[in-house]
Amino acid sequence: MGWLLAGLVTLALGCDTEPAAEIGEQLCGPSEAKVARVVDGDTIELETGERVRYLMIDTPESTTETECWGAEAKAANVALVEGKTVTLTYDVECEDAYGRLLAYVELSGQEINRVMIERGHACVLHISPNGDAIADEYEALEYQAQMQLPPAGLWATCDPIPCG
């Protein structure tokens, strides 16, 4: 019965039926946008003025204070995405308490959120329900960054670790 009601509403509104991810993207924000500037290691600003906070990661601070590896994390993010057009994918919750969009950011087939973890520029920050399906994968990436010889990025330099 629920499918019938949904179908009638779709017909009545003249809407196309789309996969859930596409619907979520439309409700959250743009699926593609140019990065106007990098705010810090885990936040970007789009040309539209919207701020995007990367899902599943936390980088050391470089704006209000400078923590160990904060400048390096920001520089890495600048090199990866500033001035480039990125693809944005959303999860369950669209925005954080500060009104920033929450997204996975991709460029040329690479998910930047993962790259930041792999290179030791970020720690895992899992805030459920976002990332529930991939939390174990991210934890494994972080562990690999810590255990490689020498450890990647902040894992080799910072004591104590400023994030996570």
N, C-alpha and C positions, 0 to 999 in steps of 0.2 A: 504494500500500500504506500509506503514511504517513497518508493521509486516513482510511483504514479504521480504523487503530489509534486515531487521534484520536477518531473517531466512537464507537468501542466504549468508550473511556475516558470520554467525555462521557456516554454512556448509563449506564455502570456507576456513575458518580459522581452521576448525576442532575443534572448541571450544564446550564445553558442555554448555548448558543453565543452569544458576544457579540463585537462588533468589538474588534480589538486595543487601541484606545485606551481602551475601557471596562475591559478587563481590566487594563491598565496602571494606570488610575486606582484600581482596587480594590486592586491590589498596593502602590501607592505611598502613598495617603492619601485623604482626603476629596475629593470633587469639588466640594463647596460647604461653606463655613464662614463664621462671623462672625469678623471681625478684632477681637480683644480690645485689642491695642495695636500701635503701630508701634515697632519697635526702632530702625531707622534708615532711610535712603533705599532700601535694597534688601532689608530683612528685616522680616517681620511675625510676630506671635504670634497664634495662633487661640484662641478661647475654650476649645478642648480642651487647650490648653497646648503644642501642636505649633508649632514655629517653621518658617517658610517663607522660603527664600532665593529671590529672583526670579532666574529663568534669564535669561541673555544680557546682564545689566547689572551694572555696578559703580558705586556712588556713593561720593563722598568720605566719609571716616570722621567719625562724630559721637558715638561711644560711648567708646572707649578713648582717643581723641585727637580733636581737632577740626581737620579739614583745611578748606581753602578750599572753600566751598559745601556743607560737610557739614550744617550746620544748616538751610540752605535746602532741601536734598534731603530731609531728614527731614520738614520742615514740609510740603513738597509731598506726600509720601507720606501723612502724617497727614490732610491735607485730602482726598485722594483716597479712602482706604479705611478709616480708623479707625472702628470701630463699625458698619461695613457688612458685609453678607453678600456674599462674593466667590465666583467660580467658579475652581477650580484645575484646571489641565491639566498633565500631566506629560510628560516626554520619555523618553529611553532610561534614564538613571540617575535613581533616585528620591531619593537623599540625598547630601549632601556629607560631607566628612570630620568635620564637627562634629555630624552626626546631624540636620541640618535638611533638611526636605523641599525639593526643587528643583522649582519650578513657574512656569508662566505664570499670572498673576493677572488676572482679568477682572472688570469691574464695568459693568453696563448696556451691554454690547456693546463696551466699550473695553478693550483689553489694556493694563494699567497699565505693564507692562514697556516697551512701545513709547512710551507717553505720557511716561515718565520720560526716555527718550532724546530724543524730539521736543522737549521743553521745556528741554533742556540741563541736566537734573538728574543725568544718568548718562552713563557711557561704555559702549561695547560690551565685554562680557567673554564671549568664546566659548570654552567648554571642551568640546571634542569628547568624546563623540559627541553630547551634547545640543546642539541648535540647528544642527546641520549643514545642515539643509534650509532654514534661514532666515537664516543668517549674512550673506549678501549684502544682504538686505533691511535688517537692522539696521545694517550698515555704511553703507548709503545714508542711513538716517534720521540717523545720527550726523553724517555729512558735511553734510547739509542744515542741521542745528542749528548746525554750525560756520560755514557759509557764509552764512547769512541775515544781513541787515543790520538791526539789529545782531545779532551772534551770540547764540544763546540761552544763558541761564543761565551755567553755569560757563565756557563758552567765551569769554564777554565779560569775565569777572572774574578768573579764576585764571591765574597765571603763576608756576610751572609748573602744568600740568594735574595734579590730584592722583589721577586714576584712569586706567585704560586702559593 
